[in-house]
Amino acid sequence: MEQKRIANVLNLFSVAVAVVGALFFFWYLPHMIKNWIDTVALGAPGWLYRVLVGRAWIIAVLCYLALWKFWKICNRIGADNSFCRENARAMKFISILAFLAAGVVLGVDVWLYFVGLLGKIQAVGHFFIIFAACGLGVVALALSRLILNAALLKEENDLTI
């Protein structure tokens, strides 16, 4: 029963993250991008808003794919199947998504830098976003390996019984 309770808490947390993420990516971020363009980046080309919001939405898709994989992991935890190959593959997929998100931020930032639209303050802030995404990717990759090792031990143990 403890596994089921943990899974329910994790699923509830996933729903909360989905709601907060929707507010952040589809309301707050577009509003802040427009506000930044209107107040700081005066004279910026009209396409800049679409590029920045598009980047945010691409990252949102990657985050929701990761959240979907996490939801499936939570369900397997609830079914008392925490250490399985599927969870290891899901964590590896989440790590790839985190690295992709970091790459999207970095790619658009490099492009914006070369067209002269990336300020130093934004570059520093985005560096921390890239660093956090890479950190999440490394942690998810390490967890993937640990889960796979545990799954292999479990499978070996199941064969001996």
ChimeraX attribute file (.defattr): number of C-alpha atoms within 10 A of each C-alpha:
attribute: neighborCount
match mode: 1-to-1
recipient: residues
	/A:1	9
	/A:2	9
	/A:3	17
	/A:4	16
	/A:5	12
	/A:6	15
	/A:7	22
	/A:8	16
	/A:9	13
	/A:10	19
	/A:11	20
	/A:12	13
	/A:13	13
	/A:14	18
	/A:15	14
	/A:16	12
	/A:17	15
	/A:18	17
	/A:19	11
	/A:20	11
	/A:21	16
	/A:22	15
	/A:23	12
	/A:24	16
	/A:25	18
	/A:26	14
	/A:27	11
	/A:28	12
	/A:29	17
	/A:30	19
	/A:31	13
	/A:32	13
	/A:33	18
	/A:34	17
	/A:35	12
	/A:36	13
	/A:37	16
	/A:38	12
	/A:39	10
	/A:40	10
	/A:41	16
	/A:42	9
	/A:43	9
	/A:44	13
	/A:45	10
	/A:46	9
	/A:47	8
	/A:48	16
	/A:49	16
	/A:50	13
	/A:51	13
	/A:52	19
	/A:53	19
	/A:54	13
	/A:55	17
	/A:56	21
	/A:57	16
	/A:58	17
	/A:59	21
	/A:60	19
	/A:61	15
	/A:62	19
	/A:63	19
	/A:64	18
	/A:65	15
	/A:66	20
	/A:67	18
	/A:68	16
	/A:69	19
	/A:70	20
	/A:71	20
	/A:72	16
	/A:73	25
	/A:74	24
	/A:75	20
	/A:76	19
	/A:77	21
	/A:78	20
	/A:79	13
	/A:80	15
	/A:81	16
	/A:82	20
	/A:83	22
	/A:84	21
	/A:85	19
	/A:86	19
	/A:87	24
	/A:88	25
	/A:89	18
	/A:90	21
	/A:91	26
	/A:92	21
	/A:93	20
	/A:94	26
	/A:95	25
	/A:96	20
	/A:97	24
	/A:98	26
	/A:99	22
	/A:100	18
	/A:101	25
	/A:102	23
	/A:103	16
	/A:104	17
	/A:105	21
	/A:106	17
	/A:107	13
	/A:108	15
	/A:109	20
	/A:110	15
	/A:111	12
	/A:112	17
	/A:113	14
	/A:114	10
	/A:115	9
	/A:116	10
	/A:117	16
	/A:118	16
	/A:119	12
	/A:120	10
	/A:121	9
	/A:122	11
	/A:123	16
	/A:124	11
	/A:125	11
	/A:126	16
	/A:127	16
	/A:128	11
	/A:129	16
	/A:130	20
	/A:131	14
	/A:132	15
	/A:133	21
	/A:134	21
	/A:135	16
	/A:136	19
	/A:137	24
	/A:138	17
	/A:139	16
	/A:140	22
	/A:141	22
	/A:142	16
	/A:143	17
	/A:144	24
	/A:145	17
	/A:146	14
	/A:147	21
	/A:148	20
	/A:149	16
	/A:150	17
	/A:151	20
	/A:152	15
	/A:153	14
	/A:154	13
	/A:155	14
	/A:156	11
	/A:157	10
	/A:158	9
	/A:159	8
	/A:160	6
	/A:161	5
